[in-house]
Amino acid sequence: MVEHRDPVPLHVEQVREAAPEGVRTAVGDARELDLDDASADAVLLLGPLYHLRDRDDRVRALREAARVVRPGGTVFAAAISRWAPRYDDLVGRARYEEDPTMPARVAEVERTGWMPPIVPGSFWAYLHRPDELRGEVRDAGLELADLVGVEGLAFVLPDLERRLADPLGHEVLLDTARATERVPELLGTSPHMIATAVRPE
């Protein structure tokens, strides 16, 4: 059985309509889950760490994941890198061409970690530094087993689709992602990071 929780009722309805049998969903808050202690083999936090602005709330969500997962179980937590807007909005999309205030706005995001909507219709988020994510996992009582950059820098390539369609280009990009995904100095260059943590036995 897969248990899904989301604070947005629309998302819960969409899961109810589309999910296969064996998936239960309900409106919920990652900081206070309606699930029993040690009731899950694994927990995936895909959203809470970048939609909770305050550190205490993020650690609380991680603690709840640690409570719900069985001893020895794994918690996977996604975070957005502090430098994602620089690489995506400035380098990849050249948004400074249409909005000359964009470089200053991105610099402010990097200073504070808080990203208001960069363009109309986009979302707000808290953006992590790798060491900050490590500290939150630790302070939640979890043991960090791995921290990887998900995309690497290939996402800024203007001809990414062409390269992925070519078998050799596809392999080169994947090999590069594998070669750099755990390099500490490069973690922040990937727009997203995944922390893999374990609840101590």
C-alpha positions in Angstrom: 0.0 0.0 0.0 1.2 3.5 -0.9 0.1 6.4 1.3 0.0 9.8 -0.4 -0.4 13.1 1.4 -0.6 16.6 -0.1 -1.8 19.9 1.4 -3.6 20.9 -1.8 -7.1 19.3 -2.2 -6.9 19.5 -6.0 -3.8 17.4 -6.0 -5.4 14.8 -3.8 -8.4 14.6 -6.2 -6.1 14.2 -9.2 -4.3 11.3 -7.4 -7.6 9.7 -6.6 -8.7 9.8 -10.3 -5.4 8.7 -11.8 -3.6 6.4 -9.3 -3.8 2.6 -9.6 -5.3 0.4 -6.9 -3.2 0.3 -3.8 -2.7 4.0 -3.5 -4.5 5.9 -0.7 -4.5 9.7 -0.7 -5.7 12.4 1.7 -5.1 16.1 2.4 -2.2 16.3 4.9 0.6 18.3 6.3 4.2 16.9 6.2 4.8 18.5 9.6 2.0 16.5 11.2 1.2 13.3 9.4 -1.9 11.2 10.2 0.2 8.0 9.9 1.3 5.6 12.6 4.8 5.4 13.9 7.1 3.0 11.9 4.3 2.3 9.5 6.2 2.8 6.2 9.1 1.1 4.6 10.2 4.3 2.9 9.1 8.0 2.8 9.5 10.4 -0.1 9.4 14.1 0.7 8.8 15.7 -2.7 7.9 19.3 -2.0 7.9 20.0 1.8 11.5 21.1 2.0 11.2 23.7 -0.6 7.7 24.9 0.2 8.4 25.4 4.0 10.1 28.7 4.4 11.2 28.3 8.1 14.0 25.9 9.0 12.1 24.7 12.1 9.2 23.6 9.9 11.5 21.8 7.5 13.2 19.9 10.3 9.8 19.1 11.7 8.7 17.6 8.4 11.9 15.5 8.3 11.3 14.4 11.9 7.8 13.4 10.9 9.2 11.3 8.1 11.6 9.7 10.5 8.8 8.9 12.9 6.7 7.3 10.2 9.4 5.2 8.6 10.4 2.0 10.2 13.8 1.7 12.0 16.4 1.1 9.3 14.0 2.5 6.7 14.9 5.2 4.2 13.7 8.8 3.8 14.2 10.4 0.4 14.0 14.2 0.5 14.1 16.5 -2.5 15.4 20.1 -2.3 16.0 22.9 -4.8 19.5 24.3 -5.0 20.2 27.9 -4.0 21.7 28.5 -7.4 18.9 27.0 -9.5 17.5 30.5 -10.6 20.9 31.6 -11.7 21.5 28.6 -13.9 17.9 28.2 -15.1 16.5 31.8 -15.4 19.7 33.7 -16.1 22.0 31.3 -18.0 19.5 28.9 -19.5 16.6 31.1 -20.3 18.4 34.5 -20.5 15.5 36.2 -18.7 17.6 39.3 -18.1 16.9 40.1 -21.8 13.2 40.7 -21.1 13.6 41.8 -17.4 16.8 43.8 -16.6 16.0 43.5 -12.9 16.4 39.7 -13.0 20.1 39.6 -12.1 19.6 41.7 -8.9 16.5 39.6 -8.0 18.4 36.4 -8.4 21.3 37.8 -6.3 18.7 38.5 -3.5 17.4 34.9 -3.7 21.0 33.6 -3.3 21.5 35.9 -0.3 18.3 34.9 1.5 17.4 31.5 0.2 13.8 32.6 -0.4 12.5 32.7 -4.0 9.3 34.6 -4.7 7.7 33.9 -8.1 10.5 34.7 -10.6 8.0 35.2 -13.4 4.2 35.4 -13.3 2.6 32.0 -12.7 5.8 30.5 -11.3 6.0 29.2 -7.7 7.7 30.4 -4.6 10.2 28.2 -2.8 13.0 27.9 -0.2 16.3 27.1 -1.9 19.0 25.1 -0.1 22.7 25.1 0.1 24.0 21.5 0.2 25.5 21.8 3.7 22.2 23.3 5.0 20.3 20.3 3.7 22.8 18.0 5.4 22.3 19.9 8.7 18.5 19.7 8.5 18.6 15.9 7.9 21.0 15.5 10.9 18.9 17.7 13.2 15.9 15.6 12.4 17.6 12.5 13.9 18.3 10.9 10.5 21.6 9.6 9.2 22.5 10.9 5.8 23.4 8.0 3.5 23.8 10.0 0.2 23.3 13.4 -1.3 23.2 13.8 -5.1 22.6 16.5 -7.7 19.7 15.3 -9.9 20.2 17.0 -13.2 23.7 18.4 -13.3 24.3 21.3 -15.7 23.0 19.6 -18.9 19.6 21.2 -18.5 21.0 24.6 -19.6 22.1 23.3 -23.0 20.2 24.9 -25.8 20.3 21.7 -27.9 19.5 19.3 -25.1 16.6 17.6 -26.9 18.8 16.9 -30.0 21.6 15.5 -27.8 19.3 13.2 -25.9 17.8 11.9 -29.1 21.3 10.8 -30.3 22.4 7.6 -28.6 26.0 8.7 -28.1 25.0 12.2 -27.0 22.5 10.6 -24.6 25.1 8.4 -23.1 27.7 11.2 -22.8 25.1 13.4 -20.9 24.2 10.5 -18.5 27.8 9.6 -18.0 28.6 13.2 -17.1 25.7 13.4 -14.7 26.9 10.2 -13.0 30.5 11.4 -12.8 29.5 14.7 -11.1 26.4 14.0 -9.1 28.2 13.4 -5.8 31.1 15.9 -6.2 30.7 18.2 -3.2 31.9 21.3 -5.0 29.4 20.8 -7.8 26.2 19.8 -5.9 24.8 23.3 -5.9 25.1 23.6 -9.6 22.3 21.0 -10.1 18.8 22.6 -9.8 17.6 19.7 -7.6 19.2 17.6 -4.9 18.0 14.4 -3.3 19.1 13.5 0.2 18.9 9.8 1.1 18.6 9.3 4.8 18.1 6.4 7.2 16.2 6.2 10.5 18.7 4.6 13.0 17.8 1.1 14.2 
